[in-house]
Amino acid sequence: MAELGEADEAELQRLVAAEQQKAQFTAQVHHFMELCWDKCVEKPGNRLDSRTENCLSSCVDRFIDTTLAITNRFAQIVQKGGQ
């Protein structure tokens, strides 16, 4: 196998880091879904009752709000670092 140039190696490292971030985010989403399920669903059935539906909706809303806050904070950090 041919040796990678510096630019190729840097690109490969960037791609690996991006895939690791995606995998970590996916794992966090799955963990969060488990938490919402455990918190909101007392007994699985064919339909969700209104309490369960409201609980899941609220749980997802909190997750989205938190994700947006974290994303905005990272964007601020990156922007400050790029100046």
N, CA, C and O of each residue as an XYZ file, in Angstrom:
332
protein
N       0.845     -1.178      0.000
C       0.000      0.000      0.000
C       0.889      1.240      0.000
O       1.860      1.318      0.752
N       0.554      2.192     -0.836
C       1.342      3.416     -0.950
C       1.184      4.260      0.311
O       0.140      4.260      0.962
N       2.246      4.969      0.626
C       2.185      5.838      1.787
C       1.307      7.044      1.489
O       1.262      7.533      0.361
N       0.616      7.512      2.511
C      -0.254      8.671      2.353
C       0.559      9.952      2.480
O       1.481     10.038      3.292
N       0.212     10.935      1.676
C       0.823     12.238      1.822
C       0.238     12.941      3.034
O      -0.741     12.480      3.621
N       0.842     14.053      3.401
C       0.362     14.785      4.571
C      -1.087     15.224      4.409
O      -1.874     15.123      5.350
N      -1.440     15.705      3.236
C      -2.808     16.175      2.995
C      -3.791     15.009      3.063
O      -4.877     15.136      3.627
N      -3.400     13.862      2.478
C      -4.265     12.688      2.519
C      -4.440     12.186      3.952
O      -5.539     11.807      4.357
N      -3.356     12.188      4.706
C      -3.417     11.730      6.094
C      -4.297     12.657      6.935
O      -5.075     12.193      7.767
N      -4.170     13.960      6.715
C      -4.995     14.925      7.443
C      -6.469     14.730      7.089
O      -7.332     14.785      7.965
N      -6.756     14.503      5.810
C      -8.137     14.277      5.376
C      -8.688     12.990      5.983
O      -9.840     12.949      6.416
N      -7.875     11.947      6.017
C      -8.291     10.686      6.613
C      -8.589     10.863      8.101
O      -9.585     10.344      8.605
N      -7.730     11.591      8.796
C      -7.953     11.854     10.217
C      -9.238     12.655     10.429
O      -9.978     12.400     11.379
N      -9.506     13.624      9.545
C     -10.729     14.417      9.633
C     -11.952     13.534      9.430
O     -12.940     13.668     10.152
N     -11.895     12.629      8.448
C     -13.017     11.733      8.185
C     -13.256     10.766      9.341
O     -14.401     10.498      9.707
N     -12.179     10.247      9.912
C     -12.307      9.340     11.059
C     -12.915     10.087     12.245
O     -13.786      9.551     12.930
N     -12.474     11.299     12.490
C     -13.018     12.095     13.597
C     -14.502     12.379     13.371
O     -15.296     12.316     14.309
N     -14.875     12.689     12.138
C     -16.284     12.955     11.833
C     -17.128     11.704     12.057
O     -18.229     11.795     12.599
N     -16.634     10.550     11.651
C     -17.371      9.300     11.859
C     -17.488      8.973     13.347
O     -18.520      8.477     13.798
N     -16.434      9.248     14.101
C     -16.486      9.018     15.547
C     -17.526      9.930     16.197
O     -18.255      9.506     17.094
N     -17.592     11.176     15.745
C     -18.589     12.107     16.276
C     -20.000     11.633     15.935
O     -20.896     11.702     16.776
N     -20.204     11.154     14.707
C     -21.517     10.642     14.317
C     -21.902      9.444     15.173
O     -23.040      9.344     15.633
N     -20.960      8.542     15.386
C     -21.230      7.351     16.196
C     -21.556      7.746     17.636
O     -22.463      7.179     18.245
N     -20.831      8.702     18.172
C     -21.077      9.161     19.537
C     -22.446      9.824     19.628
O     -23.174      9.593     20.594
N     -22.809     10.636     18.652
C     -24.115     11.283     18.647
C     -25.223     10.246     18.562
O     -26.220     10.342     19.277
N     -25.056      9.251     17.691
C     -26.060      8.191     17.553
C     -26.222      7.435     18.867
O     -27.343      7.125     19.270
N     -25.124      7.142     19.529
C     -25.196      6.450     20.816
C     -25.927      7.309     21.846
O     -26.708      6.790     22.644
N     -25.678      8.609     21.834
C     -26.360      9.506     22.768
C     -27.855      9.559     22.483
O     -28.663      9.582     23.411
N     -28.228      9.578     21.207
C     -29.650      9.591     20.833
C     -30.324      8.313     21.313
O     -31.422      8.362     21.869
N     -29.676      7.172     21.103
C     -30.257      5.903     21.558
C     -30.402      5.887     23.080
O     -31.415      5.429     23.609
N     -29.398      6.383     23.770
C     -29.466      6.442     25.233
C     -30.612      7.354     25.666
O     -31.370      7.025     26.579
N     -30.729      8.492     25.008
C     -31.799      9.422     25.338
C     -33.170      8.794     25.082
O     -34.086      8.958     25.887
N     -33.311      8.084     23.975
C     -34.581      7.428     23.663
C     -34.933      6.408     24.740
O     -36.095      6.291     25.128
N     -33.947      5.677     25.219
C     -34.182      4.712     26.295
C     -34.638      5.422     27.567
O     -35.543      4.949     28.255
N     -34.012      6.555     27.879
C     -34.407      7.309     29.066
C     -35.858      7.790     28.949
O     -36.637      7.653     29.892
N     -36.215      8.347     27.801
C     -37.598      8.816     27.600
C     -38.572      7.648     27.689
O     -39.630      7.761     28.308
N     -38.217      6.545     27.081
C     -39.092      5.365     27.118
C     -39.308      4.908     28.560
O     -40.440      4.699     28.996
N     -38.203      4.757     29.289
C     -38.300      4.299     30.682
C     -39.085      5.280     31.552
O     -39.819      4.871     32.451
N     -38.928      6.557     31.283
C     -39.603      7.579     32.082
C     -41.094      7.643     31.753
O     -41.911      7.841     32.652
N     -41.460      7.481     30.489
C     -42.819      7.794     30.045
C     -43.726      6.580     29.833
O     -44.941      6.692     30.003
N     -43.175      5.443     29.472
C     -44.006      4.300     29.095
C     -44.047      3.303     30.245
O     -43.069      2.613     30.532
N     -45.198      3.249     30.889
C     -45.350      2.325     32.012
C     -45.673      0.918     31.535
O     -45.115     -0.060     32.032
N     -46.578      0.823     30.568
C     -46.956     -0.488     30.041
C     -47.210     -0.360     28.540
O     -48.157      0.305     28.121
N     -46.369     -0.993     27.740
C     -46.537     -0.916     26.288
C     -47.872     -1.533     25.860
O     -48.335     -2.515     26.441
N     -48.459     -0.954     24.862
C     -49.715     -1.465     24.324
C     -49.829     -1.104     22.857
O     -48.866     -0.655     22.236
N     -51.007     -1.303     22.314
C     -51.231     -0.999     20.897
C     -51.297      0.499     20.632
O     -51.005      0.946     19.523
N     -51.680      1.280     21.644
C     -51.819      2.725     21.498
C     -51.206      3.416     22.713
O     -51.088      2.833     23.790
N     -50.823      4.672     22.507
C     -50.311      5.467     23.618
C     -51.463      6.257     24.227
O     -52.265      6.847     23.503
N     -51.547      6.269     25.548
C     -52.550      7.117     26.170
C     -52.037      8.562     26.137
O     -50.872      8.811     25.828
N     -52.919      9.500     26.458
C     -52.550     10.916     26.329
C     -51.417     11.304     27.272
O     -50.569     12.117     26.904
N     -51.382     10.741     28.480
C     -50.305     11.050     29.418
C     -48.958     10.609     28.856
O     -47.977     11.350     28.914
N     -48.923      9.405     28.316
C     -47.681      8.874     27.754
C     -47.259      9.689     26.540
O     -46.081     10.012     26.386
N     -48.200     10.018     25.688
C     -47.901     10.808     24.497
C     -47.363     12.186     24.883
O     -46.392     12.656     24.290
N     -47.980     12.833     25.864
C     -47.509     14.147     26.320
C     -46.123     14.048     26.947
O     -45.277     14.917     26.731
N     -45.894     13.007     27.709
C     -44.590     12.807     28.342
C     -43.499     12.629     27.281
O     -42.448     13.265     27.356
N     -43.750     11.768     26.302
C     -42.767     11.548     25.235
C     -42.521     12.826     24.442
O     -41.381     13.139     24.100
N     -43.583     13.558     24.151
C     -43.451     14.808     23.413
C     -42.599     15.810     24.189
O     -41.717     16.457     23.623
N     -42.867     15.931     25.473
C     -42.099     16.842     26.319
C     -40.639     16.409     26.402
O     -39.736     17.244     26.356
N     -40.415     15.134     26.521
C     -39.060     14.589     26.605
C     -38.285     14.905     25.318
O     -37.130     15.328     25.369
N     -38.921     14.699     24.184
C     -38.286     14.986     22.894
C     -38.035     16.486     22.753
O     -36.981     16.895     22.266
N     -38.992     17.301     23.174
C     -38.800     18.752     23.104
C     -37.593     19.194     23.928
O     -36.807     20.027     23.478
N     -37.444     18.645     25.123
C     -36.281     18.975     25.956
C     -34.983     18.538     25.269
O     -33.979     19.248     25.317
N     -35.012     17.377     24.639
C     -33.830     16.889     23.926
C     -33.471     17.835     22.785
O     -32.302     18.178     22.610
N     -34.464     18.257     22.011
C     -34.208     19.163     20.888
C     -33.668     20.495     21.393
O     -32.703     21.022     20.838
N     -34.283     21.048     22.444
C     -33.799     22.313     23.012
C     -32.355     22.201     23.475
O     -31.539     23.087     23.219
N     -32.048     21.112     24.155
C     -30.688     20.901     24.651
C     -29.702     20.750     23.501
O     -28.614     21.324     23.530
N     -30.083     19.982     22.494
C     -29.217     19.784     21.330
C     -28.947     21.107     20.627
O     -27.811     21.381     20.239
N     -29.974     21.927     20.459
C     -29.790     23.229     19.816
C     -28.883     24.133     20.647
O     -28.034     24.831     20.094
N     -29.052     24.127     21.956
C     -28.200     24.947     22.823
C     -26.741     24.510     22.717
O     -25.843     25.347     22.624
N     -26.511     23.210     22.732
C     -25.140     22.692     22.625
C     -24.552     23.025     21.259
O     -23.399     23.443     21.161
N     -25.340     22.840     20.212
C     -24.877     23.135     18.851
C     -24.515     24.613     18.715
O     -23.485     24.953     18.134
N     -25.362     25.486     19.252
C     -25.076     26.922     19.188
C     -23.811     27.269     19.960
O     -23.023     28.109     19.527
N     -23.622     26.624     21.095
C     -22.414     26.885     21.893
C     -21.160     26.438     21.143
O     -20.158     27.152     21.125
N     -21.215     25.263     20.530
C     -20.068     24.795     19.746
C     -19.804     25.729     18.582
O     -18.646     26.006     18.266
N     -20.848     26.218     17.939
C     -20.678     27.155     16.827
C     -19.984     28.435     17.303
O     -19.133     28.977     16.598
N     -20.345     28.918     18.496
C     -19.689     30.110     19.063
C     -18.213     29.837     19.316
O     -17.362     30.680     19.030
N     -17.911     28.662     19.853
C     -16.525     28.306     20.149
C     -15.714     28.236     18.855
O     -14.601     28.757     18.779
N     -16.285     27.586     17.841
C     -15.586     27.453     16.558
C     -15.381     28.831     15.924
O     -14.316     29.119     15.379
N     -16.406     29.672     16.002
C     -16.309     31.000     15.432
C     -15.211     31.819     16.122
O     -14.443     32.515     15.459
N     -15.142     31.732     17.442
C     -14.105     32.455     18.184
C     -12.713     31.924     17.826
O     -11.753     32.688     17.724
N     -12.620     30.604     17.637
C     -11.341     30.008     17.289
C     -10.882     30.361     15.904
O      -9.681     30.384     15.636
N     -11.822     30.640     15.008
C     -11.486     30.976     13.617
C     -11.115     32.421     13.407
O     -10.661     32.796     12.326
N     -11.302     33.244     14.430
C     -10.999     34.683     14.271
C      -9.570     34.980     14.525
O      -9.154     36.135     14.434
